[in-house]
Amino acid sequence: MTTTITLVRGDITRQTADAIVNAANSSLLGGGGVDGAIHRRGGPAILAECRKLRASLPHSRLRSSGGTPIGKGLRTGQAVATTAGELDAQWVIHTVGPVYSREEDRSEQLASCYRESLRVADELGARTVAFPAVSAGIYGWPMDDAARIAVETVRAAETSVDEVTFVLFDEAAFEAFGRQAR
């Protein structure tokens, strides 16, 4: 079975899907960009479940950008699910994208975000999944490359998901994904 890929220009928090993917930070406690928007619109139930998930994660070597240990958190490229709260979805799948680096190729970590999110979607029985452009916002990933990795990874994934919708916030992202999805 082939997963249908569609593109939408808009706000991911206003999408209808079985699962909405959150470009989360490793703390799972909300943040800026897509992460903050999902937490705000979805309401406190998402944060409550994120806190429970965080408490169940093993201690890790996660560190802040300044090098301070931050303890428990979700590693880059992994994905977990919570309720969607007040969003028009059943679940939010949280994945931690890599920060772009010119010195280190982190493409595999970005691809893992999409593969792991689809794996979690399959475990949940989700048939429709909405993705943002993971890592292409404040994490600095160049949009054309982020689009290439996202579309190629979803096309190659062995998944039961019927439809993946990439929800792109602005015209530049929509066009970049459009070039890759042809």
N, C-alpha and C positions, 0 to 999 in steps of 0.2 A: 504494500500500500504506500502511496506517495502522499506526503504531507503537503497540503496547499499552503502557499505563502501569499499573504496579502499585506499591503502597505496602507497605513492610515496616517494622515498628518493630524496631530491633535494631542490631547491630554490623556495619558494612560489611565489616570484615575477615573475617567469617564467612560472607559471601555466596558463592554459586556463580554465576558469570557468565563470559562470554567476556572481558569487560573490566570492571575496577573503576576508577572515577574517584576520583582523589586531589585533595582541596582543598589543593593544595601552596602553599608559599611560593616566591617568585621564585628563591631560591637553588637549589632542587631538592635540597637536602641534608637534608631532614627537618625536623621541628619539633614543634609541639604538636598537640593535637586529632587530627583525622582523619589528617593528614599523619604525625604521629609514630606513631600506631597502625598505619598501613599499613606504614611502614618497619620497625617492631618485629616485627610478625607475618609480614611478607613475607620478612624476612631480609636479609642483606648483598648479595644479588644486585641488589636494587632500587637501593640506594645506589651500587653500583659502576656500574650503567648510568646513573644520574643524573649521576654525576661525569663520565662520558664525554660525555653530552649537554651538560652545562654547559661543558665544554672546547671543544665544537664551536660553541657559540653566539657570535655576534659580540659584541664589547664593546658595552655599552649605557650608557645614562645612569641605570641603576637606582641608587637611593639608599636608605639605611636611613631609618627614621622620624626619626632625628636629622639627616639630610641628608648623611651620609657616603657617598661613592660606594662601591658594592659590586661594581662591575665587571660580569662576565657573569651573566646570569640570564634567566629566562623572563618576558616581559612579561605584564601583567595581561590576561586574556581569551584568551591563547594556550593551546595544549595540545600535549603531546608524549607518546609512549608508551615504556614500558620493559617488561621482563619483569615478571611478577607474583611471581617468586620462589616462596615457599612458600604463597602464597594460593591459593584454589581458583578460579583464573582463569588465562587465558593472558597477559593484559597488564594493566598499570596505566597509565591515562591520567592524566597530571598536568596540572592546569589551575590557573592563578593567579587567584583571585577578587579583586575590589576590596574595599578597606576602605570600609565605609559612611560617607557624609558627608551631613550636613544642608545643607551649603553648595553642593555640586556633585552634579548628577545623574549617577551612575555606572551606571545601569540597563543601558545598552547594553554596558558592559564585563561585567556579570554575565551578560547574555544570551549574549554572545560565548563565555563559558566553556562553556555547554551546546552551542552550535552547533559550536564548534571541537572539543570532545570527541567529538561525534557524527561530525564530518568525519574525525577520526583513526580512530574506530571503523570507519567505512566503508572507509577505506584499509587497515585491518588485516583486514577481513572479519568483524568481530565482529557477531554477531546479537543478543546479549544484553549489556546494559550496566547496571551498578549505579552510581547517583549518590548522593553525600551532599547535604545542603543547603549548597551552596557559598556561602561568605561569611556564613552565618547563625550561625556560632559566634563565635570570638574576633574576627572581622572586623566584628561588630556589626550586620549587616544585619537589619532587622526581619523576623521569621519570616514573617508573612503576605505581605509584599511579595516576599520571597525565593521563597516558594512560588509566588506568581502568576507571577513572571518565569520560574521554572524550568519550570512546567507549560506555560505559553503558548509558550515557546521550543521545547520538545520537540514539542509538538503541531504547530507550524508548520514544523518542520525537514523538509527533503527528505533522507531517510536510508534506508538499507537495513536499519537495525537493526530487528529484529522486536519486541523488548521492552526497555523502560526500566523499571528498578526504582529507585524512590527509597527509600533506606534511611535512615530517620529514627531518631535516637538516643533521643529522648524523646517523651512523649505530646503535648506542646504542638506539636512539629514535625509529628508524625504527623497531628494534627488540622488544622493549618494546610494541609498538603498535601492532606489529604482534602477540605477545602472547595474547593480549586482543581481537583481532579481529577474532581469530579462531572460 
